[in-house]
Amino acid sequence: MSIEARLAEKGYILPEAAAPVAAYLPVVVQNGLAHVSGQLPFVDGTLVTGKLGADLTLEQGQTAAQACALMILAQIKAAGFSLDRIEKVVKLGVFVNSPADYTDHPKVANGASELMAEVLGEAGRHARSAVGVAALPLNAAVEVDAIIALATD
């Protein structure tokens, strides 16, 4: 079953890839690795904003991280690669907008991690960092970047 068919089967809708908001490329492929720039969480077309633990619940943070993971896949597709070329999600970097005393960053990051494993199987299991930050662009709740190994043609 194709990755896009698996996404549909599980009820996920791949969003339209977001355009860069500054001077960078959304995806750079070098030596078979796709480096995907940090993606922000859009749920139903609206950016999820606020701080986890102050403005947003853990569950809202997990949904936001999941939306970032979907946007990462959308960026791979928009860069001209079939999602079926994904050999391995090597690493996710998850940045959580949160107060200094917030400690559930790994649980928030699970939103992205679990989606990757759910739709990509073993290829979606990855290394990860999950860190809290004082602020993110546009007051986004979460930002996720990725390194993804692509199969050669």
N, C-alpha and C positions, 0 to 999 in steps of 0.2 A: 504494500500500500504506500502511495506517495505521502510525503510529509504534508502537502497541502490537503490531501484527502483525510489524513489523520487529524489535522487541525479542525477541519469541518466536522468530522465524526464526533469530536470531543466538544463541539459547540464554540470553538474559537474563531473569531473573524480577524483576518490579517488586515491591519490598518493600512492606509496609504502612507508610504514612507515620508516622514517629516523632512522638510528642507532645512539645511543648516541655518542657524541664526547668527553665525559669526564666520570668521575666516578659517574654515577647516573643511575637510572632506568627510562625509558620513561613513565611508568605508574605504580602506586602503588594503589592497592585497599584495603581499610580498612573501615569496617563497612558500606559497600554498597556505598562508595564514591570512585570514580576513580580520583586520583590526577594525572593529566597529566603534565609532565615537559614542560617547555617552548619550543615551536616549532618555527622554523625559516621558512621564506617564500621562497618556491621553486615554481617558475612559469616556466612551460615547462622545468623542470629539472634544472633550473638555479637559484641560490640564488639571491634574490633581495637585493642589497646592497646600502648604501649611507644614507645621512641624508634627512629627510623630510623637505621641505621648503628651502633646499639649492641645493641638488642633484636630488631630486625627487618631483613630484607634489603630491597634495592631492589624486588625482585619482590613481596614482601609489601606494601610501601608502595604500589606501583602498583595492586595488587588492592584495597587499602583506599580509595584515591582513586577507583577505579572504583565501589566500593560507595557512596561519597558521591554520585557523579554519578547513580546509580540512585535514591538517596533524594531527590535534588533533583527528578527527574522524578516520583517518587511524591508529593512535596509539591505539585507543580503540579496533579496529578490530584486529590489530596485537597482542594485549594482549590476544586474544582468546575470546572476547566478541562480540556477535551480536550487531550491531548498534540498532537493535530493542529493546534491553534491556535498552536503554537510557530512563530514567524516567524524568530527568530534568538536564539541564545545570544550575548548581547552580551559578557558578561565572567564569568569564573570567578576567584574568589579562593581560593587553596589555601594552607593553613597546615600545615606539616609539623613534628611533634614530633621534635626532633633535638638532638644535642649541638652545641656551638658550632663544631666543626670540620667538620661535615657540609656537603657542597656539592652534593648531587644532588637538591635540591628540584625543579628543573624536570623531571627524569626521573620523580620520584614523581608530580608533577602531570599528567604525560602520561597516567596511568591514567584520570583524569577527562576530559581533553581528547580523547583518542582514542575513548573511548566515545561522547561527544557527537557527534563527527564521524561515527562509524560508524553510529549509529542515526538521526541527523538529516540526514546529508549536509552540504551546504554551509551549511545553517542552523545546524549544530552547531559550525562553526568560529568562534572567538571570540578576544577579547583576554583576557589572563590575568596574574595576579600569582602568584608562588610564593615563599613566604617560610618561613624556619625560625623556630620559636618554642621557648622553653624548656619550655613545658608547654601542654597543652590540657585542656579539661574531661574529667573521668573518665579521664585519662591516655590519651585517644584518640591514635592514631598520626597521624591526618590529620583536618582539617576543611575542608570546601569550601562556599563560598557562591556565589550566582549572581545575575546580572541577565539576565532573559530577556524579549525582546519578544514580545508576544502579538498575534495578529491579532484585529481586531474582529469581532464577530458578523456 
